Amino acid sequence: MSAVTVVLVGLLATGLSLCLWRRMDHRADHDVMHSLAVSQPDHPPVFSADMVADLPDPARRFFMYSIEPGTPLLSAARITMAGRFGMGDRENPDYLCFSATQVLAMPQGFVWKMHARRGLMGLSGSDSHRWTRFWLIGFVPVARLGGDSDHTLSAFGRYVAEAIFWTPAAVLPRPEIVWEAIDADSARVTVSHRGMSQSVDLTVGPDGQPLQVRFQRWSNANPEQKYQWQPFGGYLSEFRHFGGFRLPTHVEAGNQFATDRYFPFFVADVTSVEFLNGDA
C-alpha cells in the first residue's frame, strides 16, 4: 500500500469517526429533549388568582400579567428563536447569526440546540444542563464541556432565570420555590433543586410586565477563566400570547449585567412557544 493510499485511508477513517461522533451528539440532544417533554404531567391544574394572593406584590403582579386565569399550568416548553450570539467581548462582539430550538423544563433541565453562520463559517451544537458541545462547519469539535459540578451549577442559573419569563408556571410558589420582596417593583425568587440553590431578581412594570432579570451566576466567563459568582442578566420586551401565557419574544442578556462591562452576547427573538405535556 502506497503512502498516499495510507494517508487517504486515514483521512477517510477520521472523517467517518467525526461524522459518527456528530451523529451521536444529535441523538443525545433529541433523546434528552424527549425525556424532558415526556416528564411533564398530562393534566396539570389551572391557574387562579388565589394561588399567588399571598406573594409579595411585585411577584403577584408578575403572575397575574403572565398567566391568564384558567390556563393549564404547563411548566415546560419547546421554544424556537433566532438572533445573534456574541463570540467576542464588549469591544469586539463578533456576533454570529443563529437559529435555535430549546426545550426548557425547570427544574429538570434544558437543551438549547443551535446553528449559527457568518459567511463560510458555520457553528452548530447544543448547550444543556449536562453539557456544552459545539462543532465548527459541522464536523470539527471546538468545545466539549460538562459533566462536572461547575457546569451543572452554571447551567442551573441559566435555566432558572429563563423559566421565570418563558415558563412562568414552573416558578409558582411551593416549598422549593420561595418569593420575597425587594422593593415596590422587584422580587427575588430562590429555587432549590438537588443540593443547588439559585436566586434571581425580577423587575416588573406597574402592570406586572417583567422588564428584566438579574442574578449572580456561577461562571468562568472572565479574563482569568475561573469559576466565580458574577453578575448576569437581561432585558425583556415585545410580549405576545402563547396558549394562555404572555411572554417576552425579545431577550437581550449577558455577563456583567448592570455594570460598565456588560456585554449582551445573547440577543434572541422568539418565533414560537409550544407548551408540553406528557404526550409530547
Secondary structure by P-SEA (a helix, b strand, c coil): ccaaaaaaaaaaaaaaaaaaaaaaaaaaaaaaaaaaaaccccbbbbbcccccccccaaaaaaaaaccccccccccbbbbbbbbbbbcccccccccccccbbbbbbcccbbbbbbccccccbbbbbcccccbbbbbcccccccccccccaaaaaaaaaaaaaaaaccccccccccccbbbbbccccbbbbbbbcccbbbbbbbbbcccccccbbbbbccccccccccccccccccccccccccccbbbbcbbbbbcccccccccccbbbbbcbbbbbcccc
